[in-house]
């Protein structure tokens, strides 16, 4: 709901069959406001704050915690350490491809793996979308291959294993919010590929407490 524009509420409310008795539930995480719409309807909602994170493992939650103002209670269990892959900006996509293939070699099923880019669409995504968006989104459920998407396009979705390729950020977006969305899509295994200086600028460090692989 953090990205639900104010003028979208008019057709939504008009579509209710029984507006007098209808109930609407909205879920909002302002740290994921990557589109900048920030709609706030004047409706009598009962506000409930959810404080527990059930999607991500402790290791993944701790990795993106520096991006948040308030730390959620992590109850998703434990997993392998988050992998940070250091490489030059020009090598991000190629390095991310290598990491995704490595996950398959480790035994991950293709349907369980997503490769997300923070700015530009991956070449495979561009190729798949050239056959139509219906065909492209069918790949999300087919399980035949890794799913390729931008962070914005994958918002609201998740995968057991996610590779995040930090290939820059669009103008007008908050890089911290984009990275939080990207990293929190992974339930069990997270690999972040990018320039460590770019990560450092948004408040993330490739520290020695995490697995680090440097691509020459």
C-alpha positions as CSV (number, residue, x, y, z in Angstrom):
1,X,0.0,0.0,0.0
2,X,3.0,2.3,0.3
3,X,3.0,2.5,-3.5
4,X,-0.8,2.8,-3.9
5,X,-1.5,6.2,-5.4
6,X,-4.3,8.5,-3.9
7,X,-6.3,8.6,-7.1
8,X,-6.3,4.8,-7.3
9,X,-8.6,4.6,-4.3
10,X,-11.6,6.1,-6.2
11,X,-12.0,3.3,-8.7
12,X,-11.2,0.7,-6.0
13,X,-14.0,2.0,-3.7
14,X,-16.4,2.4,-6.6
15,X,-15.9,-1.3,-7.4
16,X,-17.1,-2.6,-4.0
17,X,-20.3,-4.5,-4.3
18,X,-21.4,-3.6,-0.8
19,X,-19.5,-0.5,0.2
20,X,-21.4,-0.1,3.5
21,X,-20.2,-3.4,4.8
22,X,-17.1,-4.1,2.8
23,X,-13.7,-4.5,4.5
24,X,-10.4,-3.6,3.0
25,X,-7.0,-4.7,4.4
26,X,-3.9,-2.9,3.2
27,X,-0.3,-3.7,4.1
28,X,2.4,-1.0,4.0
29,X,6.1,-0.9,4.5
30,X,7.4,2.6,4.0
31,X,10.9,1.3,3.6
32,X,9.8,-0.2,0.3
33,X,8.3,2.9,-1.3
34,X,10.4,2.5,-4.4
35,X,7.8,4.3,-6.7
36,X,7.3,7.4,-4.6
37,X,3.5,7.4,-4.8
38,X,2.8,7.3,-1.0
39,X,-1.0,7.3,-1.2
40,X,-2.7,7.9,2.1
41,X,-6.5,7.6,1.8
42,X,-8.8,9.3,4.3
43,X,-10.5,6.1,5.4
44,X,-11.2,4.8,9.0
45,X,-8.5,2.1,9.0
46,X,-7.6,0.4,12.3
47,X,-3.8,0.6,12.3
48,X,-1.9,-2.5,13.5
49,X,1.9,-2.5,13.5
50,X,3.5,-5.8,12.5
51,X,6.9,-6.3,14.2
52,X,8.0,-9.8,13.2
53,X,9.8,-10.8,10.0
54,X,8.8,-14.3,9.0
55,X,10.0,-14.3,5.4
56,X,13.8,-13.9,5.8
57,X,16.3,-15.9,7.8
58,X,18.2,-14.3,10.6
59,X,21.3,-14.0,8.4
60,X,19.4,-12.3,5.6
61,X,17.6,-10.0,8.0
62,X,20.8,-9.0,9.7
63,X,22.3,-8.2,6.3
64,X,19.7,-5.6,5.3
65,X,19.1,-4.4,8.9
66,X,21.4,-1.4,8.4
67,X,19.0,-0.1,5.7
68,X,16.1,0.2,8.2
69,X,15.3,2.8,10.8
70,X,13.6,0.2,13.0
71,X,14.9,-3.4,13.2
72,X,12.2,-6.1,13.0
73,X,12.1,-9.2,15.1
74,X,13.6,-12.0,13.0
75,X,11.8,-15.3,13.4
76,X,12.6,-17.0,10.1
77,X,15.3,-19.3,11.4
78,X,18.9,-19.7,10.3
79,X,20.5,-20.2,6.9
80,X,23.9,-20.0,5.2
81,X,25.7,-16.7,5.5
82,X,24.9,-13.9,3.0
83,X,27.5,-13.8,0.2
84,X,28.8,-10.4,-0.9
85,X,30.6,-10.6,-4.2
86,X,32.9,-7.6,-4.9
87,X,33.5,-6.6,-8.5
88,X,33.8,-3.6,-10.7
89,X,30.6,-2.0,-11.9
90,X,31.2,-3.1,-15.5
91,X,31.4,-6.7,-14.4
92,X,28.3,-6.8,-12.2
93,X,26.0,-8.6,-14.6
94,X,28.5,-11.2,-15.7
95,X,29.5,-11.9,-12.1
96,X,25.8,-12.2,-11.0
97,X,25.3,-14.7,-13.9
98,X,28.2,-16.8,-12.5
99,X,26.7,-16.7,-9.0
100,X,23.3,-17.8,-10.3
101,X,24.8,-20.7,-12.2
102,X,26.8,-21.6,-9.0
103,X,23.5,-21.9,-7.1
104,X,22.2,-24.4,-9.6
105,X,25.5,-26.3,-9.3
106,X,24.9,-26.4,-5.6
107,X,21.6,-28.1,-6.2
108,X,19.1,-25.3,-6.1
109,X,16.1,-25.8,-8.4
110,X,15.8,-23.2,-11.2
111,X,12.3,-22.4,-10.0
112,X,13.8,-21.4,-6.6
113,X,16.3,-18.9,-8.0
114,X,15.8,-15.3,-9.1
115,X,18.4,-12.8,-10.4
116,X,17.4,-9.2,-9.7
117,X,18.9,-6.1,-11.2
118,X,18.7,-2.7,-9.4
119,X,18.5,-0.5,-12.6
120,X,18.6,-2.0,-16.0
121,X,16.8,-5.1,-17.2
122,X,19.0,-8.2,-17.6
123,X,19.6,-9.2,-21.2
124,X,17.7,-12.5,-20.6
125,X,14.7,-10.5,-19.3
126,X,14.8,-8.3,-22.4
127,X,14.9,-11.3,-24.6
128,X,12.0,-13.0,-22.8
129,X,9.9,-9.8,-22.8
130,X,10.4,-9.4,-26.6
131,X,8.0,-12.5,-26.9
132,X,5.3,-10.7,-24.9
133,X,4.8,-9.9,-21.2
134,X,2.4,-12.9,-20.9
135,X,5.2,-15.3,-22.0
136,X,7.6,-13.5,-19.7
137,X,5.5,-13.8,-16.6
138,X,4.7,-17.4,-17.4
139,X,8.4,-18.1,-16.7
140,X,7.8,-17.1,-13.1
141,X,5.9,-20.3,-12.5
142,X,7.3,-22.7,-15.1
143,X,10.4,-23.7,-13.2
144,X,12.4,-24.2,-16.3
145,X,14.9,-21.5,-15.7
146,X,16.1,-18.8,-13.3
147,X,13.7,-15.9,-13.2
148,X,15.1,-12.5,-14.2
149,X,13.6,-9.3,-13.1
150,X,14.3,-5.8,-12.0
151,X,13.9,-5.1,-8.3
152,X,10.8,-2.9,-9.0
153,X,9.3,-5.6,-11.1
154,X,9.8,-8.3,-8.5
155,X,8.4,-6.2,-5.7
156,X,5.9,-8.2,-3.6
157,X,7.4,-11.5,-4.8
158,X,10.0,-13.8,-3.3
159,X,12.3,-16.8,-4.0
160,X,14.2,-19.2,-1.7
161,X,17.4,-18.0,-3.4
162,X,18.1,-14.6,-4.8
163,X,21.1,-13.0,-6.6
164,X,21.0,-9.2,-6.5
165,X,23.1,-7.4,-9.2
166,X,23.7,-3.8,-8.2
167,X,24.0,-2.2,-11.6
168,X,23.2,1.3,-10.5
169,X,20.0,3.1,-9.5
170,X,17.4,5.1,-11.4
171,X,17.1,8.8,-10.9
172,X,14.6,9.8,-8.3
173,X,14.7,6.6,-6.2
174,X,16.2,6.0,-2.8
175,X,19.0,3.4,-3.2
176,X,18.5,2.2,0.4
177,X,14.9,1.4,-0.3
178,X,15.7,-0.4,-3.6
179,X,18.4,-2.5,-1.8
180,X,16.1,-3.3,1.1
181,X,13.4,-4.5,-1.3
182,X,16.0,-6.5,-3.3
183,X,17.6,-8.2,-0.4
184,X,14.4,-9.0,1.4
185,X,13.1,-11.0,-1.6
186,X,15.3,-13.9,-0.6
187,X,13.9,-16.4,1.9
188,X,16.9,-18.7,2.5
189,X,19.9,-17.7,0.4
190,X,21.1,-14.3,-0.6
191,X,24.0,-13.3,-2.9
192,X,24.7,-9.6,-3.4
193,X,27.0,-8.6,-6.3
194,X,28.4,-5.1,-6.7
195,X,31.0,-2.5,-6.2
196,X,31.8,-2.3,-2.4
197,X,32.2,1.5,-2.7
198,X,28.6,1.8,-4.0
199,X,27.3,-0.4,-1.2
200,X,29.2,1.7,1.3
201,X,27.6,4.9,0.1
202,X,24.2,3.6,1.1
203,X,25.3,2.2,4.4
204,X,26.2,-1.4,3.8
205,X,29.7,-2.8,4.4
206,X,31.2,-6.0,3.0
207,X,32.5,-7.0,6.5
208,X,34.6,-9.9,7.4
209,X,31.8,-11.5,9.3
210,X,30.1,-12.4,6.0
211,X,31.3,-14.6,3.2
212,X,33.1,-12.4,0.6
213,X,34.3,-13.4,-2.8
214,X,36.3,-10.9,-4.9
215,X,36.1,-11.2,-8.7
216,X,39.3,-10.1,-10.3
